[in-house]
Amino acid sequence: MNDYMTALFDRFCGCPGIDETAEALRRKLSGQLGKEQRRQLLRLTDQQNAYCEQAAMGAFVSGFRLAMEIARELKENRDSL
């Protein structure tokens, strides 16, 4: 089920990735940091991206479930007429 939802999410809600302004700021900051600090910045960025992906996927799944429930109720109401 999770693979199916992931495929639907990728098809309809594919995340565009980091925007140009944020990437420019990250590059500027990265150029001012030492090697270990750059690694920490990269780990922080990766964690933020993972969190955003999980939150977006959760919202998508919730919306999908809501849509399925609404469709089920509409079908039941139509069938009962």
Secondary structure as UniProt FT lines:
FT   HELIX           2..13
FT   HELIX           20..31
FT   HELIX           35..80
//
